[in-house]
């Protein structure tokens, strides 16, 4: 887990954004996109996070070069809002480690009396998750995108979310992606 703590701040231009996002922004190409829904996790207040795989390729290139990723989409039907962010396949391992670390830290901290405290992790494409702890409670949360609402989860739903990311990663690896 030290990679997460000691990792770079992600400020360099070449690290900003995911390969998936850059691929989607490319113009003048025929792009083949393949999606597979892995699961949907409902937050505490009705919004949902949909986890899907995404495999993209240029339609005319030979040999075909694929880009593999995970698509995270949040929906709030009441407000008619939707936000989408992506994880490159190669960042899913660290993402899963961060989820595990946050779950473990929350268990350790639950019995400690603390001032308001947050533990968070952010990705290249502005997915932020973690938990907060106050004197009264502990609550996991996730935010998909820079302008997105924060969605609050139970720790059980955070585990369901983690399993969905793991299933997406395993599927992409089976389909030929490399982590």
Backbone as JSON Lines, residues from 0, in Angstrom:
{"i":0,"aa":"X","n":[0.81,-1.18,0.0],"ca":[0.0,0.0,0.0],"c":[0.86,1.25,0.0]}
{"i":1,"aa":"X","n":[2.16,1.11,0.22],"ca":[3.01,2.29,0.25],"c":[3.04,3.01,-1.08]}
{"i":2,"aa":"X","n":[2.76,2.33,-2.2],"ca":[2.74,2.99,-3.5],"c":[1.69,4.09,-3.52]}
{"i":3,"aa":"X","n":[0.59,3.86,-2.86],"ca":[-0.48,4.85,-2.86],"c":[-0.06,6.07,-2.05]}
{"i":4,"aa":"X","n":[0.52,5.86,-0.91],"ca":[0.93,6.96,-0.05],"c":[2.09,7.72,-0.67]}
{"i":5,"aa":"X","n":[3.04,7.01,-1.27],"ca":[4.23,7.64,-1.81],"c":[4.08,8.01,-3.28]}
{"i":6,"aa":"X","n":[2.94,7.69,-3.9],"ca":[2.75,7.93,-5.32],"c":[2.85,9.39,-5.68]}
{"i":7,"aa":"X","n":[3.01,9.66,-6.98],"ca":[3.12,11.04,-7.44],"c":[1.77,11.74,-7.33]}
{"i":8,"aa":"X","n":[1.81,13.04,-7.38],"ca":[0.58,13.82,-7.24],"c":[-0.22,13.85,-8.53]}
{"i":9,"aa":"X","n":[0.32,13.34,-9.62],"ca":[-0.41,13.29,-10.88],"c":[-0.51,14.64,-11.56]}
{"i":10,"aa":"X","n":[0.43,15.56,-11.29],"ca":[0.36,16.89,-11.88],"c":[0.97,16.98,-13.26]}
{"i":11,"aa":"X","n":[1.79,16.01,-13.66],"ca":[2.42,16.14,-14.97],"c":[1.38,15.98,-16.07]}
{"i":12,"aa":"X","n":[1.6,16.68,-17.17],"ca":[0.63,16.69,-18.27],"c":[0.41,15.3,-18.85]}
{"i":13,"aa":"X","n":[1.46,14.49,-18.89],"ca":[1.3,13.18,-19.48],"c":[0.48,12.23,-18.6]}
{"i":14,"aa":"X","n":[0.36,12.5,-17.32],"ca":[-0.43,11.65,-16.43],"c":[-1.86,12.14,-16.29]}
{"i":15,"aa":"X","n":[-2.16,13.33,-16.77],"ca":[-3.5,13.9,-16.59],"c":[-4.49,13.18,-17.48]}
{"i":16,"aa":"X","n":[-5.52,12.63,-16.89],"ca":[-6.55,11.94,-17.65],"c":[-6.15,10.52,-18.0]}
{"i":17,"aa":"X","n":[-7.14,9.75,-18.35],"ca":[-6.91,8.34,-18.66],"c":[-6.64,8.15,-20.15]}
{"i":18,"aa":"X","n":[-6.04,7.02,-20.49],"ca":[-5.87,6.64,-21.9],"c":[-7.24,6.51,-22.55]}
{"i":19,"aa":"X","n":[-8.2,5.99,-21.82],"ca":[-9.56,5.84,-22.34],"c":[-10.13,7.2,-22.73]}
{"i":20,"aa":"X","n":[-10.02,8.17,-21.85],"ca":[-10.55,9.51,-22.12],"c":[-9.84,10.13,-23.34]}
{"i":21,"aa":"X","n":[-8.51,9.98,-23.44],"ca":[-7.77,10.51,-24.59],"c":[-8.19,9.81,-25.88]}
{"i":22,"aa":"X","n":[-8.41,8.5,-25.81],"ca":[-8.84,7.74,-26.98],"c":[-10.21,8.23,-27.44]}
{"i":23,"aa":"X","n":[-11.12,8.46,-26.49],"ca":[-12.47,8.94,-26.83],"c":[-12.43,10.34,-27.45]}
{"i":24,"aa":"X","n":[-11.41,11.13,-27.12],"ca":[-11.31,12.49,-27.63],"c":[-10.69,12.55,-29.02]}
{"i":25,"aa":"X","n":[-10.13,11.46,-29.51],"ca":[-9.49,11.43,-30.82],"c":[-10.54,11.6,-31.91]}
{"i":26,"aa":"X","n":[-10.27,12.48,-32.85],"ca":[-11.2,12.75,-33.96],"c":[-10.63,12.2,-35.26]}
{"i":27,"aa":"X","n":[-11.52,11.93,-36.21],"ca":[-11.11,11.48,-37.54],"c":[-10.82,9.99,-37.63]}
{"i":28,"aa":"X","n":[-11.3,9.21,-36.68],"ca":[-11.09,7.76,-36.68],"c":[-12.41,7.04,-36.55]}
{"i":29,"aa":"X","n":[-12.49,5.87,-37.15],"ca":[-13.62,4.97,-36.88],"c":[-13.28,4.23,-35.6]}
{"i":30,"aa":"X","n":[-14.13,4.35,-34.6],"ca":[-13.86,3.75,-33.3],"c":[-14.92,2.71,-32.99]}
{"i":31,"aa":"X","n":[-14.47,1.53,-32.62],"ca":[-15.37,0.46,-32.18],"c":[-15.34,0.46,-30.66]}
{"i":32,"aa":"X","n":[-16.52,0.55,-30.04],"ca":[-16.62,0.56,-28.57],"c":[-17.49,-0.62,-28.15]}
{"i":33,"aa":"X","n":[-16.98,-1.39,-27.22],"ca":[-17.72,-2.53,-26.69],"c":[-17.88,-2.34,-25.18]}
{"i":34,"aa":"X","n":[-19.13,-2.36,-24.73],"ca":[-19.44,-2.18,-23.31],"c":[-20.02,-3.48,-22.75]}
{"i":35,"aa":"X","n":[-19.75,-3.74,-21.48],"ca":[-20.38,-4.84,-20.75],"c":[-20.69,-4.35,-19.35]}
{"i":36,"aa":"X","n":[-21.98,-4.34,-19.01],"ca":[-22.36,-3.93,-17.66],"c":[-21.97,-5.02,-16.68]}
{"i":37,"aa":"X","n":[-21.28,-4.62,-15.63],"ca":[-20.84,-5.55,-14.59],"c":[-21.79,-5.51,-13.41]}
{"i":38,"aa":"X","n":[-22.21,-4.32,-13.01],"ca":[-23.12,-4.22,-11.86],"c":[-23.51,-2.8,-11.58]}
{"i":39,"aa":"X","n":[-24.53,-2.66,-10.75],"ca":[-25.02,-1.36,-10.32],"c":[-25.09,-1.37,-8.8]}
{"i":40,"aa":"X","n":[-24.54,-0.33,-8.19],"ca":[-24.54,-0.2,-6.73],"c":[-25.39,1.01,-6.39]}
{"i":41,"aa":"X","n":[-26.37,0.8,-5.53],"ca":[-27.26,1.89,-5.12],"c":[-26.69,2.56,-3.88]}
{"i":42,"aa":"X","n":[-26.65,3.89,-3.9],"ca":[-26.14,4.64,-2.76],"c":[-27.23,4.75,-1.68]}
{"i":43,"aa":"X","n":[-26.88,5.37,-0.58],"ca":[-27.8,5.5,0.54],"c":[-29.0,6.39,0.23]}
{"i":44,"aa":"X","n":[-28.86,7.3,-0.73],"ca":[-29.93,8.26,-0.99],"c":[-30.52,8.13,-2.39]}
{"i":45,"aa":"X","n":[-30.4,6.95,-3.0],"ca":[-31.1,6.69,-4.24],"c":[-30.27,6.75,-5.52]}
{"i":46,"aa":"X","n":[-29.17,7.5,-5.53],"ca":[-28.36,7.53,-6.74],"c":[-27.69,6.17,-6.94]}
{"i":47,"aa":"X","n":[-27.3,5.92,-8.17],"ca":[-26.67,4.65,-8.51],"c":[-25.31,4.87,-9.16]}
{"i":48,"aa":"X","n":[-24.43,3.89,-8.97],"ca":[-23.14,3.85,-9.66],"c":[-23.16,2.59,-10.52]}
{"i":49,"aa":"X","n":[-23.05,2.79,-11.83],"ca":[-23.0,1.65,-12.74],"c":[-21.54,1.41,-13.13]}
{"i":50,"aa":"X","n":[-21.12,0.15,-13.01],"ca":[-19.76,-0.26,-13.36],"c":[-19.85,-1.09,-14.64]}
{"i":51,"aa":"X","n":[-19.13,-0.65,-15.67],"ca":[-19.12,-1.35,-16.96],"c":[-17.68,-1.46,-17.45]}
{"i":52,"aa":"X","n":[-17.44,-2.45,-18.29],"ca":[-16.16,-2.53,-18.98],"c":[-16.28,-1.79,-20.3]}
{"i":53,"aa":"X","n":[-15.15,-1.37,-20.82],"ca":[-15.1,-0.67,-22.1],"c":[-13.86,-1.15,-22.83]}
{"i":54,"aa":"X","n":[-14.07,-1.66,-24.04],"ca":[-12.97,-2.04,-24.91],"c":[-13.15,-1.24,-26.19]}
{"i":55,"aa":"X","n":[-12.1,-0.51,-26.59],"ca":[-12.18,0.32,-27.78],"c":[-11.05,-0.04,-28.74]}
{"i":56,"aa":"X","n":[-11.35,0.1,-30.02],"ca":[-10.36,-0.15,-31.06],"c":[-10.63,0.78,-32.23]}
{"i":57,"aa":"X","n":[-9.57,1.08,-32.98],"ca":[-9.72,1.83,-34.22],"c":[-10.19,0.86,-35.28]}
{"i":58,"aa":"X","n":[-11.24,1.24,-36.0],"ca":[-11.88,0.34,-36.96],"c":[-11.02,-0.13,-38.11]}
{"i":59,"aa":"X","n":[-10.04,0.65,-38.55],"ca":[-9.27,0.29,-39.75],"c":[-7.82,-0.05,-39.48]}
{"i":60,"aa":"X","n":[-7.38,-0.05,-38.25],"ca":[-5.96,-0.29,-38.02],"c":[-5.64,-1.77,-38.04]}
{"i":61,"aa":"X","n":[-4.47,-2.09,-38.53],"ca":[-4.01,-3.47,-38.53],"c":[-2.55,-3.46,-38.12]}
{"i":62,"aa":"X","n":[-2.08,-4.17,-37.13],"ca":[-2.94,-4.95,-36.24],"c":[-3.76,-4.03,-35.33]}
{"i":63,"aa":"X","n":[-4.9,-4.53,-34.93],"ca":[-5.82,-3.74,-34.11],"c":[-5.22,-3.54,-32.72]}
{"i":64,"aa":"X","n":[-5.19,-2.29,-32.3],"ca":[-4.74,-1.96,-30.95],"c":[-5.96,-1.6,-30.13]}
{"i":65,"aa":"X","n":[-6.19,-2.34,-29.06],"ca":[-7.34,-2.09,-28.19],"c":[-6.94,-1.25,-26.99]}
{"i":66,"aa":"X","n":[-7.88,-0.49,-26.5],"ca":[-7.74,0.24,-25.25],"c":[-8.8,-0.32,-24.3]}
{"i":67,"aa":"X","n":[-8.37,-0.68,-23.09],"ca":[-9.24,-1.34,-22.12],"c":[-9.45,-0.43,-20.91]}
{"i":68,"aa":"X","n":[-10.69,-0.39,-20.43],"ca":[-10.95,0.41,-19.26],"c":[-12.25,0.05,-18.57]}
{"i":69,"aa":"X","n":[-12.48,0.71,-17.46],"ca":[-13.7,0.55,-16.68],"c":[-14.42,1.89,-16.71]}
{"i":70,"aa":"X","n":[-15.7,1.83,-16.97],"ca":[-16.54,3.03,-17.01],"c":[-17.37,3.07,-15.74]}
{"i":71,"aa":"X","n":[-17.31,4.2,-15.03],"ca":[-18.12,4.43,-13.84],"c":[-19.11,5.53,-14.16]}
{"i":72,"aa":"X","n":[-20.37,5.24,-14.0],"ca":[-21.42,6.21,-14.31],"c":[-22.33,6.35,-13.11]}
{"i":73,"aa":"X","n":[-22.56,7.59,-12.71],"ca":[-23.51,7.84,-11.63],"c":[-24.76,8.46,-12.23]}
{"i":74,"aa":"X","n":[-25.9,8.1,-11.65],"ca":[-27.19,8.64,-12.1],"c":[-28.0,9.08,-10.91]}
{"i":75,"aa":"X","n":[-28.65,10.2,-11.1],"ca":[-29.62,10.68,-10.14],"c":[-30.86,11.04,-10.95]}
{"i":76,"aa":"X","n":[-31.82,10.12,-10.99],"ca":[-33.02,10.32,-11.8],"c":[-33.86,11.49,-11.3]}
{"i":77,"aa":"X","n":[-33.83,11.72,-9.99],"ca":[-34.6,12.82,-9.41],"c":[-34.14,14.17,-9.95]}
{"i":78,"aa":"X","n":[-32.82,14.36,-10.04],"ca":[-32.25,15.62,-10.52],"c":[-31.95,15.56,-12.02]}
{"i":79,"aa":"X","n":[-32.16,14.4,-12.65],"ca":[-31.85,14.18,-14.06],"c":[-30.38,14.49,-14.35]}
{"i":80,"aa":"X","n":[-29.5,13.95,-13.5],"ca":[-28.06,14.17,-13.64],"c":[-27.35,12.85,-13.92]}
{"i":81,"aa":"X","n":[-26.26,12.96,-14.69],"ca":[-25.43,11.8,-14.98],"c":[-23.99,12.27,-15.07]}
{"i":82,"aa":"X","n":[-23.06,11.52,-14.48],"ca":[-21.63,11.8,-14.57],"c":[-20.91,10.5,-14.91]}
{"i":83,"aa":"X","n":[-19.87,10.61,-15.72],"ca":[-19.11,9.44,-16.15],"c":[-17.63,9.71,-15.99]}
{"i":84,"aa":"X","n":[-16.9,8.72,-15.47],"ca":[-15.44,8.75,-15.4],"c":[-14.93,7.38,-15.8]}
{"i":85,"aa":"X","n":[-13.64,7.33,-16.08],"ca":[-13.03,6.08,-16.56],"c":[-11.81,5.74,-15.72]}
{"i":86,"aa":"X","n":[-11.55,4.44,-15.65],"ca":[-10.3,3.91,-15.1],"c":[-9.61,3.15,-16.22]}
{"i":87,"aa":"X","n":[-8.34,3.42,-16.45],"ca":[-7.58,2.58,-17.37],"c":[-7.38,1.23,-16.69]}
{"i":88,"aa":"X","n":[-7.29,0.19,-17.49],"ca":[-7.08,-1.15,-16.92],"c":[-5.85,-1.17,-16.02]}
{"i":89,"aa":"X","n":[-4.78,-0.5,-16.43],"ca":[-3.55,-0.55,-15.63],"c":[-3.65,0.19,-14.29]}
{"i":90,"aa":"X","n":[-4.68,1.0,-14.07],"ca":[-4.83,1.64,-12.76],"c":[-5.83,0.91,-11.86]}
{"i":91,"aa":"X","n":[-6.49,-0.14,-12.35],"ca":[-7.48,-0.84,-11.53],"c":[-6.85,-1.58,-10.36]}
{"i":92,"aa":"X","n":[-5.64,-2.08,-10.52],"ca":[-4.97,-2.77,-9.41],"c":[-4.75,-1.84,-8.23]}
{"i":93,"aa":"X","n":[-4.22,-0.65,-8.5],"ca":[-3.99,0.33,-7.44],"c":[-5.32,0.81,-6.85]}
{"i":94,"aa":"X","n":[-6.32,0.96,-7.7],"ca":[-7.66,1.37,-7.26],"c":[-8.21,0.36,-6.25]}
{"i":95,"aa":"X","n":[-8.08,-0.93,-6.57],"ca":[-8.56,-1.98,-5.67],"c":[-7.75,-2.0,-4.37]}
{"i":96,"aa":"X","n":[-6.44,-1.77,-4.46],"ca":[-5.62,-1.7,-3.25],"c":[-6.06,-0.54,-2.36]}
{"i":97,"aa":"X","n":[-6.37,0.59,-2.99],"ca":[-6.82,1.76,-2.23],"c":[-8.15,1.48,-1.55]}
{"i":98,"aa":"X","n":[-9.07,0.81,-2.25],"ca":[-10.35,0.44,-1.63],"c":[-10.12,-0.46,-0.41]}
{"i":99,"aa":"X","n":[-9.25,-1.43,-0.56],"ca":[-8.94,-2.34,0.54],"c":[-8.32,-1.57,1.72]}
{"i":100,"aa":"X","n":[-7.39,-0.69,1.41],"ca":[-6.74,0.1,2.45],"c":[-7.76,0.95,3.21]}
{"i":101,"aa":"X","n":[-8.66,1.58,2.49],"ca":[-9.67,2.44,3.11],"c":[-10.6,1.61,4.0]}
{"i":102,"aa":"X","n":[-11.0,0.44,3.54],"ca":[-11.84,-0.43,4.37],"c":[-11.12,-0.83,5.66]}
{"i":103,"aa":"X","n":[-9.86,-1.19,5.53],"ca":[-9.07,-1.6,6.7],"c":[-8.87,-0.43,7.66]}
{"i":104,"aa":"X","n":[-8.54,0.73,7.12],"ca":[-8.34,1.91,7.97],"c":[-9.62,2.28,8.7]}
{"i":105,"aa":"X","n":[-10.74,2.18,8.03],"ca":[-12.02,2.51,8.67],"c":[-12.29,1.57,9.84]}
{"i":106,"aa":"X","n":[-11.99,0.29,9.68],"ca":[-12.19,-0.66,10.78],"c":[-11.29,-0.31,11.96]}
{"i":107,"aa":"X","n":[-10.05,0.06,11.68],"ca":[-9.12,0.42,12.76],"c":[-9.54,1.7,13.47]}
{"i":108,"aa":"X","n":[-10.07,2.66,12.73],"ca":[-10.39,3.96,13.3],"c":[-11.75,4.02,13.98]}
{"i":109,"aa":"X","n":[-12.59,3.04,13.76],"ca":[-13.97,3.12,14.26],"c":[-14.06,3.28,15.77]}
{"i":110,"aa":"X","n":[-13.13,2.74,16.51],"ca":[-13.21,2.83,17.97],"c":[-12.47,4.05,18.52]}
{"i":111,"aa":"X","n":[-11.85,4.84,17.66],"ca":[-11.11,6.02,18.11],"c":[-11.99,7.25,18.1]}
{"i":112,"aa":"X","n":[-11.92,8.01,19.15],"ca":[-12.61,9.3,19.2],"c":[-11.77,10.29,18.4]}
{"i":113,"aa":"X","n":[-12.35,10.93,17.37],"ca":[-11.59,11.81,16.5],"c":[-12.37,13.07,16.18]}
{"i":114,"aa":"X","n":[-11.64,14.1,15.8],"ca":[-12.27,15.24,15.15],"c":[-12.69,14.76,13.77]}
{"i":115,"aa":"X","n":[-13.42,15.59,13.05],"ca":[-13.83,15.22,11.7],"c":[-12.58,14.87,10.89]}
{"i":116,"aa":"X","n":[-12.58,13.68,10.3],"ca":[-11.43,13.17,9.55],"c":[-11.91,12.53,8.27]}
{"i":117,"aa":"X","n":[-11.18,12.75,7.17],"ca":[-11.46,12.09,5.9],"c":[-10.22,11.35,5.43]}
{"i":118,"aa":"X","n":[-10.44,10.21,4.81],"ca":[-9.39,9.46,4.13],"c":[-9.9,9.28,2.71]}
{"i":119,"aa":"X","n":[-9.17,9.8,1.72],"ca":[-9.65,9.76,0.34],"c":[-8.56,9.28,-0.62]}
{"i":120,"aa":"X","n":[-9.01,8.85,-1.78],"ca":[-8.14,8.44,-2.88],"c":[-8.76,9.0,-4.16]}
{"i":121,"aa":"X","n":[-7.93,9.54,-5.05],"ca":[-8.43,10.1,-6.31],"c":[-7.69,9.48,-7.49]}
{"i":122,"aa":"X","n":[-8.41,9.33,-8.6],"ca":[-7.84,8.74,-9.81],"c":[-7.49,9.83,-10.83]}
{"i":123,"aa":"X","n":[-6.89,9.4,-11.94],"ca":[-6.53,10.31,-13.02],"c":[-7.75,10.99,-13.64]}
{"i":124,"aa":"X","n":[-8.91,10.34,-13.59],"ca":[-10.1,10.87,-14.24],"c":[-11.12,11.35,-13.2]}
{"i":125,"aa":"X","n":[-10.62,11.84,-12.09],"ca":[-11.44,12.5,-11.07],"c":[-12.51,11.63,-10.41]}
{"i":126,"aa":"X","n":[-12.18,10.4,-10.16],"ca":[-13.01,9.57,-9.27],"c":[-12.35,9.7,-7.89]}
{"i":127,"aa":"X","n":[-13.14,10.1,-6.92],"ca":[-12.63,10.23,-5.55],"c":[-13.52,9.39,-4.65]}
{"i":128,"aa":"X","n":[-12.88,8.57,-3.82],"ca":[-13.65,7.79,-2.86],"c":[-12.9,7.75,-1.55]}
{"i":129,"aa":"X","n":[-13.61,7.38,-0.52],"ca":[-13.01,7.28,0.79],"c":[-14.09,7.17,1.85]}
{"i":130,"aa":"X","n":[-13.76,7.67,3.03],"ca":[-14.76,7.71,4.09],"c":[-14.44,8.89,4.98]}
{"i":131,"aa":"X","n":[-15.46,9.32,5.7],"ca":[-15.22,10.34,6.71],"c":[-15.63,9.75,8.05]}
{"i":132,"aa":"X","n":[-15.03,10.32,9.09],"ca":[-15.39,9.91,10.44],"c":[-15.54,11.16,11.28]}
{"i":133,"aa":"X","n":[-16.63,11.21,12.0],"ca":[-16.84,12.3,12.96],"c":[-17.07,11.64,14.31]}
{"i":134,"aa":"X","n":[-17.36,12.43,15.3],"ca":[-17.63,11.87,16.63],"c":[-18.85,10.96,16.61]}
{"i":135,"aa":"X","n":[-19.78,11.22,15.68],"ca":[-21.04,10.48,15.65],"c":[-21.05,9.29,14.71]}
{"i":136,"aa":"X","n":[-20.31,9.36,13.59],"ca":[-20.45,8.3,12.58],"c":[-19.24,8.19,11.68]}
{"i":137,"aa":"X","n":[-19.28,7.12,10.89],"ca":[-18.32,6.85,9.84],"c":[-19.12,6.58,8.58]}
{"i":138,"aa":"X","n":[-18.73,7.14,7.43],"ca":[-19.53,6.99,6.22],"c":[-18.62,6.96,4.99]}
{"i":139,"aa":"X","n":[-18.67,5.87,4.2],"ca":[-17.95,5.85,2.91],"c":[-18.67,6.73,1.89]}
{"i":140,"aa":"X","n":[-17.9,7.24,0.92],"ca":[-18.47,8.06,-0.14],"c":[-17.68,7.87,-1.42]}
{"i":141,"aa":"X","n":[-18.29,8.26,-2.54],"ca":[-17.63,8.25,-3.83],"c":[-18.16,9.41,-4.65]}
{"i":142,"aa":"X","n":[-17.28,9.99,-5.43],"ca":[-17.63,11.09,-6.32],"c":[-17.05,10.76,-7.69]}
{"i":143,"aa":"X","n":[-17.89,10.73,-8.71],"ca":[-17.46,10.39,-10.07],"c":[-17.49,11.66,-10.9]}
{"i":144,"aa":"X","n":[-16.32,12.23,-11.17],"ca":[-16.22,13.45,-11.96],"c":[-16.06,14.68,-11.08]}
{"i":145,"aa":"X","n":[-15.55,15.75,-11.69],"ca":[-15.25,16.96,-10.91],"c":[-16.49,17.68,-10.42]}
{"i":146,"aa":"X","n":[-17.55,17.73,-11.21],"ca":[-18.74,18.46,-10.8],"c":[-19.82,17.59,-10.22]}
{"i":147,"aa":"X","n":[-19.52,16.34,-9.98],"ca":[-20.54,15.38,-9.55],"c":[-20.9,15.55,-8.09]}
{"i":148,"aa":"X","n":[-22.11,15.09,-7.77],"ca":[-22.53,15.01,-6.37],"c":[-21.74,13.9,-5.68]}
{"i":149,"aa":"X","n":[-21.56,14.04,-4.39],"ca":[-20.96,12.99,-3.59],"c":[-22.04,11.98,-3.25]}
{"i":150,"aa":"X","n":[-21.77,10.7,-3.5],"ca":[-22.7,9.63,-3.17],"c":[-22.21,8.94,-1.92]}
{"i":151,"aa":"X","n":[-23.11,8.71,-0.98],"ca":[-22.76,8.06,0.27],"c":[-23.2,6.61,0.22]}
{"i":152,"aa":"X","n":[-22.31,5.72,0.66],"ca":[-22.55,4.28,0.64],"c":[-22.45,3.73,2.06]}
{"i":153,"aa":"X","n":[-23.0,2.56,2.24],"ca":[-22.71,1.8,3.46],"c":[-21.4,1.05,3.21]}
{"i":154,"aa":"X","n":[-20.78,0.53,4.25],"ca":[-19.56,-0.25,4.05],"c":[-19.87,-1.55,3.29]}
{"i":155,"aa":"X","n":[-21.07,-2.08,3.44],"ca":[-21.46,-3.27,2.68],"c":[-21.53,-2.96,1.18]}
{"i":156,"aa":"X","n":[-22.1,-1.79,0.84],"ca":[-22.18,-1.38,-0.57],"c":[-20.8,-1.04,-1.13]}
{"i":157,"aa":"X","n":[-19.91,-0.53,-0.28],"ca":[-18.54,-0.28,-0.73],"c":[-17.87,-1.59,-1.11]}
{"i":158,"aa":"X","n":[-18.16,-2.64,-0.37],"ca":[-17.63,-3.97,-0.7],"c":[-18.22,-4.47,-2.01]}
{"i":159,"aa":"X","n":[-19.5,-4.26,-2.24],"ca":[-20.14,-4.65,-3.51],"c":[-19.49,-3.89,-4.66]}
{"i":160,"aa":"X","n":[-19.23,-2.6,-4.47],"ca":[-18.56,-1.78,-5.48],"c":[-17.17,-2.34,-5.77]}
{"i":161,"aa":"X","n":[-16.43,-2.68,-4.74],"ca":[-15.08,-3.24,-4.91],"c":[-15.14,-4.54,-5.71]}
{"i":162,"aa":"X","n":[-16.09,-5.4,-5.4],"ca":[-16.22,-6.67,-6.15],"c":[-16.56,-6.41,-7.62]}
{"i":163,"aa":"X","n":[-17.37,-5.39,-7.9],"ca":[-17.7,-5.06,-9.29],"c":[-16.46,-4.59,-10.05]}
{"i":164,"aa":"X","n":[-15.62,-3.78,-9.42],"ca":[-14.37,-3.34,-10.05],"c":[-13.46,-4.54,-10.31]}
{"i":165,"aa":"X","n":[-13.38,-5.44,-9.34],"ca":[-12.56,-6.65,-9.5],"c":[-13.09,-7.51,-10.65]}
{"i":166,"aa":"X","n":[-14.4,-7.7,-10.74],"ca":[-14.99,-8.47,-11.84],"c":[-14.71,-7.81,-13.19]}
{"i":167,"aa":"X","n":[-14.8,-6.49,-13.25],"ca":[-14.51,-5.76,-14.49],"c":[-13.05,-5.97,-14.88]}
{"i":168,"aa":"X","n":[-12.14,-5.86,-13.92],"ca":[-10.71,-6.06,-14.18],"c":[-10.45,-7.47,-14.72]}
{"i":169,"aa":"X","n":[-11.03,-8.47,-14.05],"ca":[-10.82,-9.87,-14.47],"c":[-11.36,-10.1,-15.88]}
{"i":170,"aa":"X","n":[-12.52,-9.53,-16.2],"ca":[-13.1,-9.67,-17.53],"c":[-12.18,-9.06,-18.59]}
{"i":171,"aa":"X","n":[-11.67,-7.85,-18.33],"ca":[-10.8,-7.19,-19.29],"c":[-9.49,-7.95,-19.49]}
{"i":172,"aa":"X","n":[-8.96,-8.53,-18.43],"ca":[-7.75,-9.35,-18.55],"c":[-8.03,-10.6,-19.38]}
{"i":173,"aa":"X","n":[-9.19,-11.21,-19.18],"ca":[-9.56,-12.39,-19.99],"c":[-9.71,-12.04,-21.46]}
{"i":174,"aa":"X","n":[-10.14,-10.82,-21.73],"ca":[-10.35,-10.36,-23.12],"c":[-9.08,-9.88,-23.79]}
{"i":175,"aa":"X","n":[-7.95,-10.0,-23.1],"ca":[-6.66,-9.65,-23.73],"c":[-6.02,-8.38,-23.24]}
{"i":176,"aa":"X","n":[-6.64,-7.72,-22.29],"ca":[-6.04,-6.51,-21.74],"c":[-4.84,-6.86,-20.88]}
{"i":177,"aa":"X","n":[-3.93,-5.9,-20.76],"ca":[-2.76,-6.1,-19.92],"c":[-2.74,-5.03,-18.84]}
{"i":178,"aa":"X","n":[-2.53,-5.46,-17.61],"ca":[-2.52,-4.52,-16.49],"c":[-1.15,-3.9,-16.33]}
